[in-house]
């Protein structure tokens, strides 16, 4: 993918994620007020684990893409 497509796709995905996170924030805002400290801490760990999982998947996919592009012969990439 060229830089423009990558940037555009990143902005679209980022915008969608921000909308989802904002909706979750509004929903969790009322729920968190009812939670005690321990329940809030556990919810924070779950959200943190989810974010780490998503980030690790993205990094792994980028590494696999780079490795695959190195394995493909340059002759095969020419039209």
C-alpha positions, 0 to 999 in steps of 0.5 A: 500500500502506498502512503496515502492509502495507509494514512487514509485507512489509519485515519478511518480506523482511528476515527471508528475506534474513537467513536466506539471508545467515546460511546463506551466512555459515556456508558461506563461513566454511569457504571463506574460511579456505581462500582467500588474501587476493586470492581473499577480496578478489575474493569481497568485491567480487562480494558488494558489487556484488551488494548495490549492484545489489539496492539500486539496483533497489529505489530505481529501483522506488520512484521509478517507483512515485512517478512512476506515482502522480503521472501517474495522475489523482486522479479515476481513483483514486476508487472 
